[in-house]
Amino acid sequence: MADCTEARLRWRCRRGMKELDVLLGRWLEQCWPVADAARRRDFEWLLEQPDPDLADWLMGGARPAGSARAALVDDIVRRQA
């Protein structure tokens, strides 16, 4: 899955909630170009998760299992300001 094009990822960032669209799209624009392979895999994994889980992680204060994925969520949340 690491060979996803940025355009395909942008489409996958479009969710059922405007807030998620903005948060995920902002990270894709700002961070994807400089992210290492592991961080990119974690972002792709994040995009595979159901909207309720994403909303809980990105807006509800919960964190996914795994320190790298939790760090990615923290990074995405920090960029909302």
C-alpha positions in Angstrom: 0.0 0.0 0.0 3.0 2.3 0.3 2.8 3.1 -3.4 -0.4 5.0 -3.0 -0.3 8.3 -4.9 -0.9 11.5 -3.1 -4.1 12.1 -5.1 -5.5 8.7 -4.0 -4.6 9.5 -0.4 -6.3 12.9 -0.6 -9.4 11.1 -1.7 -9.1 8.7 1.2 -8.8 11.7 3.6 -12.4 12.7 2.6 -14.5 11.3 5.4 -18.1 11.7 6.6 -17.2 14.6 8.9 -15.8 17.9 7.8 -13.5 18.1 10.8 -11.8 14.8 9.9 -11.5 16.0 6.3 -9.6 19.1 7.4 -7.4 17.4 10.0 -6.3 14.5 7.7 -6.0 16.7 4.6 -3.8 19.2 6.5 -1.4 16.5 7.6 -1.3 15.0 4.1 -0.3 18.4 2.6 2.1 19.5 5.3 3.8 16.2 6.4 3.4 13.5 3.8 6.1 14.9 1.5 8.7 14.7 4.2 7.4 11.7 6.2 9.5 8.6 6.4 8.2 5.2 5.3 7.1 4.1 8.7 5.1 7.3 9.3 3.5 7.0 5.9 2.5 3.4 6.6 0.9 4.6 9.9 -1.0 7.3 8.1 -2.3 4.8 5.5 -3.3 2.5 8.4 -5.1 5.5 10.0 -7.1 6.1 6.8 -8.3 2.5 6.9 -10.0 3.0 10.3 -13.7 3.7 10.7 -14.8 7.3 11.1 -16.1 6.8 14.7 -12.6 5.6 15.8 -10.9 8.5 13.9 -13.2 11.0 15.5 -12.6 9.6 18.9 -8.8 9.7 18.4 -8.6 13.1 16.6 -11.3 15.0 18.5 -12.2 13.0 21.6 -8.8 12.6 23.2 -8.5 8.8 22.9 -5.4 7.3 21.3 -4.9 4.2 19.2 -2.8 1.3 20.4 0.9 1.6 19.6 3.2 4.5 20.4 4.0 5.4 16.8 0.3 5.6 15.8 -0.5 7.5 19.0 2.3 10.0 18.2 0.9 10.4 14.7 -2.5 11.2 16.1 -0.9 13.7 18.5 0.9 15.3 15.5 -2.4 15.6 13.5 -4.2 17.1 16.4 -1.5 19.7 17.1 -1.8 20.9 13.5 -5.4 21.9 13.9 -4.5 25.2 15.6 
